[in-house]
């Protein structure tokens, strides 16, 4: 295993490990992380060597459940049913102090926005290293012609688990059902790895909040199924609850925001402090989600999968309160002010 390095940029090379290279893996996940540098790929030979499955994780350095699950799996030295390739994507961000608390290596450079040509982020010389990392991750996936790909994440706030897929078919639903029974089918494009064409089913699993023990447990339990079941496409699909056509809720430019129990005068917009609780339940029509000092247009943009504005279908102003115009299901709501202002507030699906 590698020596400890402190890096402020992405390492361009890929580090490959096989069983013979693992040696004595440290029992503590952070000690294991300390030994890893850059993009790390672990190949484990299975009973059936004609097939390979891939797991990617730690694309965001503050979403550790997949990493913790893979570490535990490697410690146990269980022989998988087919070849496994584990790809630890962003050790640089994960190793920034305090460890496993930084989403990306540099402010505004979210690795999971640089995988596809749909990414709206500006391509310039300042982000060439992150573009190369995304290319190297895709290369590591394609090298083994996988039969299935799981991308493990955590939600931005406290949340139940759910899976995300671009395509509705039995294979993607089967993969998600190995981990969770809630599915979002999305046509939104943000530049994520899930949007890539790997000629194999790929899904994202949001394991729940990064600080929740049950999120790590869910990732590990799903990983055991993914690595030990001979047939992972056996019609689990009927077990899942499907939510379709999510919209992405973002702040309008130059809008300032805070979280609170009531309107905070120092910012334009106040989102309710318990917003993460909305991840756990259906939000009915007429419920307050925040307060706005303006009197006219809402300070939000709510784009659907076609990029069409849906803010007035979802929300309205009643006095200074922002209330729901219809029943909605909120996903990925967070009280992390950096994510809320620089990425998005949350996603919603209409549930009428």
VEXMI-574165 format. One record per residue (C-alpha): residue number from 1; residue in three letters; x, y, z. Coordinates in Angstrom, 1 decimal, decimal comma. Example, Ala and Ser with C-alpha at 12.3 -4.5 7.8 and 13.67 -1.06 7.14 Angstrom:
2
@seq = 1 type = ALA X = 12,3 Y = -4,5 Z = 7,8 $
@seq = 2 type = SER X = 13,7 Y = -1,1 Z = 7,1 $
This chain:
352
@seq = 1 type = UNK X = 0,0 Y = 0,0 Z = 0,0 $
@seq = 2 type = UNK X = 1,1 Y = 3,6 Z = -0,6 $
@seq = 3 type = UNK X = 2,7 Y = 6,1 Z = 1,7 $
@seq = 4 type = UNK X = 0,8 Y = 9,0 Z = 3,1 $
@seq = 5 type = UNK X = 0,8 Y = 12,1 Z = 0,9 $
@seq = 6 type = UNK X = -0,8 Y = 15,5 Z = 1,3 $
@seq = 7 type = UNK X = -2,1 Y = 16,7 Z = -2,1 $
@seq = 8 type = UNK X = -3,7 Y = 19,9 Z = -3,2 $
@seq = 9 type = UNK X = -4,3 Y = 18,6 Z = -6,8 $
@seq = 10 type = UNK X = -5,5 Y = 15,4 Z = -8,3 $
@seq = 11 type = UNK X = -2,9 Y = 12,7 Z = -8,9 $
@seq = 12 type = UNK X = -3,0 Y = 11,9 Z = -12,6 $
@seq = 13 type = UNK X = -2,1 Y = 8,2 Z = -12,4 $
@seq = 14 type = UNK X = -4,3 Y = 5,2 Z = -11,4 $
@seq = 15 type = UNK X = -3,2 Y = 3,0 Z = -8,6 $
@seq = 16 type = UNK X = -4,1 Y = -0,7 Z = -9,2 $
@seq = 17 type = UNK X = -4,3 Y = -3,2 Z = -6,4 $
@seq = 18 type = UNK X = -4,9 Y = -7,0 Z = -6,5 $
@seq = 19 type = UNK X = -5,4 Y = -9,4 Z = -3,5 $
@seq = 20 type = UNK X = -1,6 Y = -10,0 Z = -3,4 $
@seq = 21 type = UNK X = -1,0 Y = -6,3 Z = -2,9 $
@seq = 22 type = UNK X = -3,5 Y = -5,8 Z = 0,0 $
@seq = 23 type = UNK X = -1,4 Y = -7,3 Z = 2,7 $
@seq = 24 type = UNK X = -2,6 Y = -6,5 Z = 6,2 $
@seq = 25 type = UNK X = -5,4 Y = -3,9 Z = 5,7 $
@seq = 26 type = UNK X = -5,7 Y = -1,6 Z = 8,7 $
@seq = 27 type = UNK X = -8,8 Y = -2,3 Z = 10,8 $
@seq = 28 type = UNK X = -9,8 Y = 1,4 Z = 11,0 $
@seq = 29 type = UNK X = -11,2 Y = 3,0 Z = 7,9 $
@seq = 30 type = UNK X = -9,3 Y = 6,2 Z = 8,4 $
@seq = 31 type = UNK X = -6,0 Y = 4,3 Z = 8,6 $
@seq = 32 type = UNK X = -6,9 Y = 2,5 Z = 5,4 $
@seq = 33 type = UNK X = -7,7 Y = 5,9 Z = 3,8 $
@seq = 34 type = UNK X = -4,3 Y = 7,2 Z = 4,9 $
@seq = 35 type = UNK X = -2,6 Y = 4,5 Z = 2,8 $
@seq = 36 type = UNK X = -4,4 Y = 5,4 Z = -0,4 $
@seq = 37 type = UNK X = -3,3 Y = 8,0 Z = -2,9 $
@seq = 38 type = UNK X = -5,2 Y = 9,4 Z = -5,9 $
@seq = 39 type = UNK X = -7,6 Y = 7,2 Z = -7,9 $
@seq = 40 type = UNK X = -7,4 Y = 3,6 Z = -6,4 $
@seq = 41 type = UNK X = -8,7 Y = 0,5 Z = -8,1 $
@seq = 42 type = UNK X = -9,0 Y = -2,9 Z = -6,3 $
@seq = 43 type = UNK X = -9,4 Y = -6,0 Z = -8,4 $
@seq = 44 type = UNK X = -10,6 Y = -9,2 Z = -6,6 $
@seq = 45 type = UNK X = -10,9 Y = -12,5 Z = -8,6 $
@seq = 46 type = UNK X = -14,2 Y = -14,3 Z = -8,3 $
@seq = 47 type = UNK X = -15,3 Y = -17,8 Z = -8,6 $
@seq = 48 type = UNK X = -16,6 Y = -17,0 Z = -12,1 $
@seq = 49 type = UNK X = -13,8 Y = -15,1 Z = -13,8 $
@seq = 50 type = UNK X = -15,7 Y = -14,5 Z = -17,0 $
@seq = 51 type = UNK X = -17,8 Y = -11,7 Z = -15,5 $
@seq = 52 type = UNK X = -17,0 Y = -8,5 Z = -13,6 $
@seq = 53 type = UNK X = -19,1 Y = -6,1 Z = -11,5 $
@seq = 54 type = UNK X = -17,9 Y = -2,6 Z = -10,6 $
@seq = 55 type = UNK X = -18,5 Y = -0,4 Z = -7,5 $
@seq = 56 type = UNK X = -17,5 Y = 3,2 Z = -7,5 $
@seq = 57 type = UNK X = -17,5 Y = 5,3 Z = -4,3 $
@seq = 58 type = UNK X = -16,1 Y = 8,4 Z = -2,6 $
@seq = 59 type = UNK X = -16,7 Y = 10,5 Z = -5,7 $
@seq = 60 type = UNK X = -17,6 Y = 13,0 Z = -3,0 $
@seq = 61 type = UNK X = -15,1 Y = 13,1 Z = -0,2 $
@seq = 62 type = UNK X = -17,7 Y = 13,6 Z = 2,5 $
@seq = 63 type = UNK X = -19,8 Y = 10,6 Z = 1,6 $
@seq = 64 type = UNK X = -18,1 Y = 7,7 Z = 3,3 $
@seq = 65 type = UNK X = -20,7 Y = 4,8 Z = 3,5 $
@seq = 66 type = UNK X = -19,5 Y = 3,1 Z = 0,3 $
@seq = 67 type = UNK X = -15,8 Y = 3,5 Z = 1,3 $
@seq = 68 type = UNK X = -16,5 Y = 2,1 Z = 4,8 $
@seq = 69 type = UNK X = -18,5 Y = -0,8 Z = 3,3 $
@seq = 70 type = UNK X = -15,7 Y = -1,7 Z = 0,8 $
@seq = 71 type = UNK X = -13,1 Y = -1,5 Z = 3,6 $
@seq = 72 type = UNK X = -15,1 Y = -3,9 Z = 5,7 $
@seq = 73 type = UNK X = -15,6 Y = -6,2 Z = 2,7 $
@seq = 74 type = UNK X = -11,8 Y = -6,2 Z = 1,9 $
@seq = 75 type = UNK X = -11,0 Y = -6,9 Z = 5,6 $
@seq = 76 type = UNK X = -13,1 Y = -10,1 Z = 5,5 $
@seq = 77 type = UNK X = -11,3 Y = -11,4 Z = 2,4 $
@seq = 78 type = UNK X = -14,4 Y = -13,1 Z = 1,1 $
@seq = 79 type = UNK X = -14,2 Y = -14,6 Z = -2,4 $
@seq = 80 type = UNK X = -16,8 Y = -13,0 Z = -4,6 $
@seq = 81 type = UNK X = -19,0 Y = -14,9 Z = -6,9 $
@seq = 82 type = UNK X = -17,7 Y = -13,0 Z = -10,0 $
@seq = 83 type = UNK X = -14,7 Y = -10,7 Z = -10,4 $
@seq = 84 type = UNK X = -15,1 Y = -7,4 Z = -8,6 $
@seq = 85 type = UNK X = -13,5 Y = -4,0 Z = -9,3 $
@seq = 86 type = UNK X = -13,8 Y = -1,4 Z = -6,5 $
@seq = 87 type = UNK X = -12,9 Y = 2,1 Z = -7,6 $
@seq = 88 type = UNK X = -12,1 Y = 4,7 Z = -4,8 $
@seq = 89 type = UNK X = -12,5 Y = 7,9 Z = -6,8 $
@seq = 90 type = UNK X = -11,5 Y = 10,9 Z = -4,7 $
@seq = 91 type = UNK X = -9,1 Y = 10,1 Z = -1,9 $
@seq = 92 type = UNK X = -7,7 Y = 13,6 Z = -2,2 $
@seq = 93 type = UNK X = -10,9 Y = 15,3 Z = -1,0 $
@seq = 94 type = UNK X = -11,6 Y = 12,6 Z = 1,5 $
@seq = 95 type = UNK X = -8,1 Y = 13,1 Z = 3,1 $
@seq = 96 type = UNK X = -8,5 Y = 16,8 Z = 3,6 $
@seq = 97 type = UNK X = -8,7 Y = 17,6 Z = 7,4 $
@seq = 98 type = UNK X = -11,0 Y = 16,8 Z = 9,0 $
@seq = 99 type = UNK X = -11,1 Y = 13,6 Z = 7,0 $
@seq = 100 type = UNK X = -14,3 Y = 12,6 Z = 5,2 $
@seq = 101 type = UNK X = -15,9 Y = 16,0 Z = 5,6 $
@seq = 102 type = UNK X = -15,0 Y = 17,8 Z = 2,3 $
@seq = 103 type = UNK X = -17,2 Y = 17,2 Z = -0,7 $
@seq = 104 type = UNK X = -14,6 Y = 18,3 Z = -3,2 $
@seq = 105 type = UNK X = -10,9 Y = 19,1 Z = -3,4 $
@seq = 106 type = UNK X = -11,4 Y = 22,7 Z = -4,4 $
@seq = 107 type = UNK X = -14,4 Y = 25,0 Z = -3,9 $
@seq = 108 type = UNK X = -17,0 Y = 24,5 Z = -6,6 $
@seq = 109 type = UNK X = -15,2 Y = 21,6 Z = -8,3 $
@seq = 110 type = UNK X = -17,7 Y = 18,8 Z = -7,8 $
@seq = 111 type = UNK X = -16,2 Y = 15,7 Z = -9,5 $
@seq = 112 type = UNK X = -19,7 Y = 14,3 Z = -10,2 $
@seq = 113 type = UNK X = -20,4 Y = 17,2 Z = -12,5 $
@seq = 114 type = UNK X = -17,5 Y = 16,5 Z = -14,9 $
@seq = 115 type = UNK X = -18,4 Y = 13,1 Z = -16,4 $
@seq = 116 type = UNK X = -20,5 Y = 13,9 Z = -19,4 $
@seq = 117 type = UNK X = -20,9 Y = 16,4 Z = -22,1 $
@seq = 118 type = UNK X = -24,1 Y = 17,5 Z = -20,5 $
@seq = 119 type = UNK X = -22,2 Y = 19,3 Z = -17,7 $
@seq = 120 type = UNK X = -22,9 Y = 23,0 Z = -17,8 $
@seq = 121 type = UNK X = -19,7 Y = 23,8 Z = -15,9 $
@seq = 122 type = UNK X = -17,1 Y = 25,9 Z = -17,7 $
@seq = 123 type = UNK X = -14,2 Y = 24,0 Z = -19,1 $
@seq = 124 type = UNK X = -10,9 Y = 25,8 Z = -18,5 $
@seq = 125 type = UNK X = -7,3 Y = 25,3 Z = -17,6 $
@seq = 126 type = UNK X = -8,2 Y = 25,5 Z = -13,9 $
@seq = 127 type = UNK X = -10,2 Y = 22,3 Z = -13,9 $
@seq = 128 type = UNK X = -8,2 Y = 20,2 Z = -16,3 $
@seq = 129 type = UNK X = -7,1 Y = 17,9 Z = -13,5 $
@seq = 130 type = UNK X = -10,6 Y = 17,2 Z = -12,4 $
@seq = 131 type = UNK X = -11,7 Y = 16,5 Z = -16,0 $
@seq = 132 type = UNK X = -8,8 Y = 14,0 Z = -16,2 $
@seq = 133 type = UNK X = -9,9 Y = 12,3 Z = -13,0 $
@seq = 134 type = UNK X = -13,3 Y = 11,8 Z = -14,4 $
@seq = 135 type = UNK X = -11,8 Y = 10,4 Z = -17,6 $
@seq = 136 type = UNK X = -9,6 Y = 8,0 Z = -15,6 $
@seq = 137 type = UNK X = -12,6 Y = 6,8 Z = -13,6 $
@seq = 138 type = UNK X = -14,5 Y = 6,1 Z = -16,8 $
@seq = 139 type = UNK X = -11,4 Y = 4,3 Z = -18,2 $
@seq = 140 type = UNK X = -11,2 Y = 2,1 Z = -15,1 $
@seq = 141 type = UNK X = -14,8 Y = 1,1 Z = -15,5 $
@seq = 142 type = UNK X = -14,6 Y = 0,4 Z = -19,2 $
@seq = 143 type = UNK X = -11,4 Y = -1,7 Z = -18,9 $
@seq = 144 type = UNK X = -13,3 Y = -4,6 Z = -17,4 $
@seq = 145 type = UNK X = -16,5 Y = -4,5 Z = -19,5 $
@seq = 146 type = UNK X = -18,7 Y = -4,9 Z = -16,4 $
@seq = 147 type = UNK X = -22,1 Y = -6,6 Z = -16,3 $
@seq = 148 type = UNK X = -23,3 Y = -4,0 Z = -13,7 $
@seq = 149 type = UNK X = -22,1 Y = -0,8 Z = -12,0 $
@seq = 150 type = UNK X = -23,1 Y = 0,5 Z = -8,6 $
@seq = 151 type = UNK X = -22,1 Y = 4,1 Z = -7,6 $
@seq = 152 type = UNK X = -22,4 Y = 4,5 Z = -3,8 $
@seq = 153 type = UNK X = -23,1 Y = 7,9 Z = -2,3 $
@seq = 154 type = UNK X = -24,6 Y = 9,5 Z = 0,8 $
@seq = 155 type = UNK X = -27,3 Y = 12,1 Z = 0,9 $
@seq = 156 type = UNK X = -26,4 Y = 15,7 Z = 1,6 $
@seq = 157 type = UNK X = -28,5 Y = 15,7 Z = 4,8 $
@seq = 158 type = UNK X = -30,2 Y = 13,2 Z = 7,1 $
@seq = 159 type = UNK X = -32,4 Y = 11,1 Z = 4,9 $
@seq = 160 type = UNK X = -33,7 Y = 7,6 Z = 4,1 $
@seq = 161 type = UNK X = -31,9 Y = 5,7 Z = 1,4 $
@seq = 162 type = UNK X = -33,0 Y = 5,6 Z = -2,2 $
@seq = 163 type = UNK X = -31,7 Y = 4,7 Z = -5,6 $
@seq = 164 type = UNK X = -31,4 Y = 6,8 Z = -8,7 $
@seq = 165 type = UNK X = -31,6 Y = 5,6 Z = -12,3 $
@seq = 166 type = UNK X = -31,8 Y = 7,2 Z = -15,8 $
@seq = 167 type = UNK X = -33,6 Y = 4,3 Z = -17,4 $
@seq = 168 type = UNK X = -36,6 Y = 2,3 Z = -16,1 $
@seq = 169 type = UNK X = -35,9 Y = -1,3 Z = -16,9 $
@seq = 170 type = UNK X = -35,8 Y = -4,5 Z = -14,9 $
@seq = 171 type = UNK X = -32,1 Y = -4,5 Z = -14,6 $
@seq = 172 type = UNK X = -31,7 Y = -1,1 Z = -13,1 $
@seq = 173 type = UNK X = -34,6 Y = -1,6 Z = -10,7 $
@seq = 174 type = UNK X = -33,1 Y = -5,0 Z = -9,7 $
@seq = 175 type = UNK X = -29,8 Y = -3,4 Z = -8,9 $
@seq = 176 type = UNK X = -31,4 Y = -0,7 Z = -6,7 $
@seq = 177 type = UNK X = -33,5 Y = -3,3 Z = -4,9 $
@seq = 178 type = UNK X = -30,3 Y = -5,0 Z = -3,6 $
@seq = 179 type = UNK X = -29,8 Y = -1,9 Z = -1,4 $
@seq = 180 type = UNK X = -33,2 Y = -0,1 Z = -1,0 $
@seq = 181 type = UNK X = -36,8 Y = -0,1 Z = -2,1 $
@seq = 182 type = UNK X = -37,2 Y = 3,6 Z = -3,1 $
@seq = 183 type = UNK X = -36,3 Y = 4,7 Z = -6,6 $
@seq = 184 type = UNK X = -36,1 Y = 8,0 Z = -8,4 $
@seq = 185 type = UNK X = -36,2 Y = 7,8 Z = -12,2 $
@seq = 186 type = UNK X = -34,7 Y = 11,0 Z = -13,6 $
@seq = 187 type = UNK X = -34,1 Y = 12,7 Z = -16,9 $
@seq = 188 type = UNK X = -32,1 Y = 15,5 Z = -15,2 $
@seq = 189 type = UNK X = -28,5 Y = 15,8 Z = -16,5 $
@seq = 190 type = UNK X = -25,8 Y = 17,3 Z = -14,3 $
@seq = 191 type = UNK X = -22,7 Y = 15,6 Z = -15,5 $
@seq = 192 type = UNK X = -22,8 Y = 12,6 Z = -13,1 $
@seq = 193 type = UNK X = -21,2 Y = 9,2 Z = -13,7 $
@seq = 194 type = UNK X = -24,6 Y = 7,6 Z = -13,8 $
@seq = 195 type = UNK X = -25,3 Y = 9,5 Z = -17,1 $
@seq = 196 type = UNK X = -22,4 Y = 7,7 Z = -18,9 $
@seq = 197 type = UNK X = -23,0 Y = 5,0 Z = -21,4 $
@seq = 198 type = UNK X = -21,0 Y = 2,0 Z = -20,2 $
@seq = 199 type = UNK X = -23,1 Y = -0,6 Z = -22,1 $
@seq = 200 type = UNK X = -24,1 Y = -2,0 Z = -18,7 $
@seq = 201 type = UNK X = -26,8 Y = -1,0 Z = -16,2 $
@seq = 202 type = UNK X = -25,6 Y = 1,6 Z = -13,8 $
@seq = 203 type = UNK X = -27,4 Y = 3,1 Z = -10,8 $
@seq = 204 type = UNK X = -26,6 Y = 5,4 Z = -8,0 $
@seq = 205 type = UNK X = -27,4 Y = 4,4 Z = -4,4 $
@seq = 206 type = UNK X = -27,9 Y = 7,2 Z = -1,9 $
@seq = 207 type = UNK X = -27,3 Y = 5,3 Z = 1,3 $
@seq = 208 type = UNK X = -28,7 Y = 8,0 Z = 3,6 $
@seq = 209 type = UNK X = -26,9 Y = 10,6 Z = 5,7 $
@seq = 210 type = UNK X = -23,2 Y = 10,4 Z = 5,9 $
@seq = 211 type = UNK X = -23,2 Y = 10,4 Z = 9,7 $
@seq = 212 type = UNK X = -25,9 Y = 7,8 Z = 10,1 $
@seq = 213 type = UNK X = -24,6 Y = 4,3 Z = 11,1 $
@seq = 214 type = UNK X = -27,6 Y = 2,7 Z = 9,3 $
@seq = 215 type = UNK X = -26,3 Y = 4,2 Z = 6,1 $
@seq = 216 type = UNK X = -23,0 Y = 2,4 Z = 6,4 $
@seq = 217 type = UNK X = -24,9 Y = -0,8 Z = 7,3 $
@seq = 218 type = UNK X = -27,1 Y = -0,5 Z = 4,3 $
@seq = 219 type = UNK X = -24,1 Y = 0,0 Z = 2,0 $
@seq = 220 type = UNK X = -22,4 Y = -3,1 Z = 3,4 $
@seq = 221 type = UNK X = -25,5 Y = -5,3 Z = 3,3 $
@seq = 222 type = UNK X = -26,2 Y = -4,3 Z = -0,3 $
@seq = 223 type = UNK X = -22,5 Y = -4,9 Z = -1,2 $
@seq = 224 type = UNK X = -22,7 Y = -8,4 Z = 0,2 $
@seq = 225 type = UNK X = -25,6 Y = -9,2 Z = -2,1 $
@seq = 226 type = UNK X = -23,9 Y = -7,6 Z = -5,1 $
@seq = 227 type = UNK X = -20,8 Y = -9,6 Z = -4,6 $
@seq = 228 type = UNK X = -22,2 Y = -13,0 Z = -3,6 $
@seq = 229 type = UNK X = -25,4 Y = -13,5 Z = -5,6 $
@seq = 230 type = UNK X = -24,9 Y = -15,3 Z = -8,9 $
@seq = 231 type = UNK X = -27,9 Y = -13,7 Z = -10,5 $
@seq = 232 type = UNK X = -28,5 Y = -10,1 Z = -9,5 $
@seq = 233 type = UNK X = -31,1 Y = -9,7 Z = -12,2 $
@seq = 234 type = UNK X = -33,9 Y = -11,9 Z = -10,9 $
@seq = 235 type = UNK X = -36,9 Y = -9,6 Z = -10,8 $
@seq = 236 type = UNK X = -36,4 Y = -7,8 Z = -7,5 $
@seq = 237 type = UNK X = -38,0 Y = -4,9 Z = -9,5 $
@seq = 238 type = UNK X = -41,5 Y = -5,5 Z = -8,3 $
@seq = 239 type = UNK X = -40,4 Y = -4,7 Z = -4,8 $
@seq = 240 type = UNK X = -39,5 Y = -1,0 Z = -5,4 $
@seq = 241 type = UNK X = -41,5 Y = 2,2 Z = -4,9 $
@seq = 242 type = UNK X = -40,9 Y = 4,5 Z = -7,9 $
@seq = 243 type = UNK X = -40,9 Y = 8,3 Z = -8,0 $
@seq = 244 type = UNK X = -40,6 Y = 9,9 Z = -11,4 $
@seq = 245 type = UNK X = -39,6 Y = 13,2 Z = -13,0 $
@seq = 246 type = UNK X = -37,7 Y = 15,0 Z = -10,3 $
@seq = 247 type = UNK X = -37,2 Y = 18,8 Z = -10,4 $
@seq = 248 type = UNK X = -34,0 Y = 20,5 Z = -9,2 $
@seq = 249 type = UNK X = -34,7 Y = 23,4 Z = -6,8 $
@seq = 250 type = UNK X = -32,0 Y = 26,0 Z = -6,8 $
@seq = 251 type = UNK X = -31,5 Y = 29,6 Z = -5,6 $
@seq = 252 type = UNK X = -31,7 Y = 32,4 Z = -8,1 $
@seq = 253 type = UNK X = -28,5 Y = 34,3 Z = -8,6 $
@seq = 254 type = UNK X = -27,4 Y = 36,7 Z = -5,9 $
@seq = 255 type = UNK X = -30,1 Y = 35,5 Z = -3,5 $
@seq = 256 type = UNK X = -28,8 Y = 35,2 Z = 0,1 $
@seq = 257 type = UNK X = -30,2 Y = 32,5 Z = 2,4 $
@seq = 258 type = UNK X = -30,1 Y = 31,0 Z = 5,8 $
@seq = 259 type = UNK X = -31,8 Y = 28,3 Z = 7,9 $
@seq = 260 type = UNK X = -34,1 Y = 29,2 Z = 10,7 $
@seq = 261 type = UNK X = -37,4 Y = 28,8 Z = 12,5 $
@seq = 262 type = UNK X = -38,8 Y = 32,0 Z = 11,1 $
@seq = 263 type = UNK X = -37,7 Y = 34,8 Z = 8,7 $
@seq = 264 type = UNK X = -34,1 Y = 35,9 Z = 9,4 $
@seq = 265 type = UNK X = -33,8 Y = 39,6 Z = 8,5 $
@seq = 266 type = UNK X = -30,2 Y = 39,5 Z = 7,4 $
@seq = 267 type = UNK X = -30,8 Y = 37,2 Z = 4,4 $
@seq = 268 type = UNK X = -33,3 Y = 37,3 Z = 1,5 $
@seq = 269 type = UNK X = -34,5 Y = 33,8 Z = 2,0 $
@seq = 270 type = UNK X = -34,9 Y = 31,6 Z = 5,1 $
@seq = 271 type = UNK X = -35,4 Y = 27,9 Z = 4,7 $
@seq = 272 type = UNK X = -36,9 Y = 26,1 Z = 7,7 $
@seq = 273 type = UNK X = -34,3 Y = 24,7 Z = 10,0 $
@seq = 274 type = UNK X = -35,9 Y = 21,2 Z = 10,0 $
@seq = 275 type = UNK X = -35,9 Y = 21,0 Z = 6,2 $
@seq = 276 type = UNK X = -34,1 Y = 17,6 Z = 6,4 $
@seq = 277 type = UNK X = -37,2 Y = 16,1 Z = 8,0 $
@seq = 278 type = UNK X = -39,0 Y = 16,6 Z = 4,6 $
@seq = 279 type = UNK X = -36,8 Y = 13,8 Z = 3,2 $
@seq = 280 type = UNK X = -38,7 Y = 11,3 Z = 5,4 $
@seq = 281 type = UNK X = -42,3 Y = 12,0 Z = 4,4 $
@seq = 282 type = UNK X = -44,7 Y = 13,3 Z = 1,8 $
@seq = 283 type = UNK X = -45,1 Y = 17,1 Z = 2,1 $
@seq = 284 type = UNK X = -48,7 Y = 18,1 Z = 1,6 $
@seq = 285 type = UNK X = -50,1 Y = 21,1 Z = -0,3 $
@seq = 286 type = UNK X = -50,1 Y = 24,3 Z = 1,7 $
@seq = 287 type = UNK X = -47,1 Y = 23,5 Z = 3,9 $
@seq = 288 type = UNK X = -44,5 Y = 26,2 Z = 4,6 $
@seq = 289 type = UNK X = -41,0 Y = 25,5 Z = 3,5 $
@seq = 290 type = UNK X = -39,5 Y = 28,9 Z = 4,1 $
@seq = 291 type = UNK X = -39,8 Y = 32,7 Z = 4,3 $
@seq = 292 type = UNK X = -38,9 Y = 35,4 Z = 1,7 $
@seq = 293 type = UNK X = -38,5 Y = 39,1 Z = 2,2 $
@seq = 294 type = UNK X = -39,4 Y = 40,0 Z = -1,4 $
@seq = 295 type = UNK X = -43,0 Y = 40,7 Z = -2,4 $
@seq = 296 type = UNK X = -43,1 Y = 39,4 Z = -6,0 $
@seq = 297 type = UNK X = -41,2 Y = 36,6 Z = -7,8 $
@seq = 298 type = UNK X = -40,0 Y = 33,7 Z = -5,8 $
@seq = 299 type = UNK X = -36,3 Y = 33,5 Z = -5,2 $
@seq = 300 type = UNK X = -36,1 Y = 29,9 Z = -6,5 $
@seq = 301 type = UNK X = -35,7 Y = 28,2 Z = -9,8 $
@seq = 302 type = UNK X = -37,3 Y = 24,8 Z = -10,2 $
@seq = 303 type = UNK X = -36,3 Y = 23,1 Z = -13,5 $
@seq = 304 type = UNK X = -37,8 Y = 19,9 Z = -14,8 $
@seq = 305 type = UNK X = -36,0 Y = 17,3 Z = -16,9 $
@seq = 306 type = UNK X = -36,6 Y = 19,4 Z = -20,1 $
@seq = 307 type = UNK X = -35,2 Y = 22,5 Z = -18,4 $
@seq = 308 type = UNK X = -38,7 Y = 24,1 Z = -18,2 $
@seq = 309 type = UNK X = -39,4 Y = 26,3 Z = -15,1 $
@seq = 310 type = UNK X = -41,9 Y = 24,7 Z = -12,7 $
@seq = 311 type = UNK X = -41,5 Y = 27,0 Z = -9,7 $
@seq = 312 type = UNK X = -45,1 Y = 28,3 Z = -9,8 $
@seq = 313 type = UNK X = -46,5 Y = 24,7 Z = -10,1 $
@seq = 314 type = UNK X = -44,6 Y = 23,7 Z = -7,0 $
@seq = 315 type = UNK X = -44,5 Y = 26,8 Z = -4,7 $
@seq = 316 type = UNK X = -46,2 Y = 30,1 Z = -4,1 $
@seq = 317 type = UNK X = -45,9 Y = 33,2 Z = -1,8 $
@seq = 318 type = UNK X = -48,5 Y = 33,6 Z = 0,9 $
@seq = 319 type = UNK X = -47,5 Y = 36,8 Z = 2,7 $
@seq = 320 type = UNK X = -43,8 Y = 36,3 Z = 3,4 $
@seq = 321 type = UNK X = -44,2 Y = 32,5 Z = 3,5 $
@seq = 322 type = UNK X = -43,2 Y = 30,1 Z = 0,7 $
@seq = 323 type = UNK X = -45,7 Y = 27,3 Z = 0,6 $
@seq = 324 type = UNK X = -46,2 Y = 24,2 Z = -1,5 $
@seq = 325 type = UNK X = -48,7 Y = 24,4 Z = -4,3 $
@seq = 326 type = UNK X = -49,2 Y = 20,7 Z = -4,4 $
@seq = 327 type = UNK X = -48,2 Y = 17,6 Z = -2,6 $
@seq = 328 type = UNK X = -44,5 Y = 16,9 Z = -3,2 $
@seq = 329 type = UNK X = -41,8 Y = 14,4 Z = -2,1 $
@seq = 330 type = UNK X = -38,5 Y = 16,1 Z = -1,2 $
@seq = 331 type = UNK X = -35,2 Y = 14,4 Z = -1,7 $
@seq = 332 type = UNK X = -31,7 Y = 15,4 Z = -0,7 $
@seq = 333 type = UNK X = -32,8 Y = 18,4 Z = 1,4 $
@seq = 334 type = UNK X = -29,8 Y = 19,6 Z = 3,5 $
@seq = 335 type = UNK X = -28,9 Y = 22,2 Z = 6,0 $
@seq = 336 type = UNK X = -25,3 Y = 22,3 Z = 4,6 $
@seq = 337 type = UNK X = -25,2 Y = 26,0 Z = 3,5 $
@seq = 338 type = UNK X = -22,4 Y = 25,4 Z = 1,0 $
@seq = 339 type = UNK X = -24,3 Y = 22,6 Z = -0,8 $
@seq = 340 type = UNK X = -27,6 Y = 24,5 Z = -0,6 $
@seq = 341 type = UNK X = -26,1 Y = 27,7 Z = -2,2 $
@seq = 342 type = UNK X = -23,5 Y = 26,2 Z = -4,6 $
@seq = 343 type = UNK X = -25,3 Y = 23,1 Z = -5,8 $
@seq = 344 type = UNK X = -29,0 Y = 22,9 Z = -5,0 $
@seq = 345 type = UNK X = -31,5 Y = 23,2 Z = -2,1 $
@seq = 346 type = UNK X = -33,1 Y = 19,8 Z = -2,9 $
@seq = 347 type = UNK X = -35,0 Y = 17,8 Z = -5,5 $
@seq = 348 type = UNK X = -38,8 Y = 17,4 Z = -5,6 $
@seq = 349 type = UNK X = -41,3 Y = 15,1 Z = -7,3 $
@seq = 350 type = UNK X = -44,9 Y = 16,0 Z = -7,7 $
@seq = 351 type = UNK X = -47,1 Y = 13,4 Z = -5,9 $
@seq = 352 type = UNK X = -50,6 Y = 14,4 Z = -6,8 $
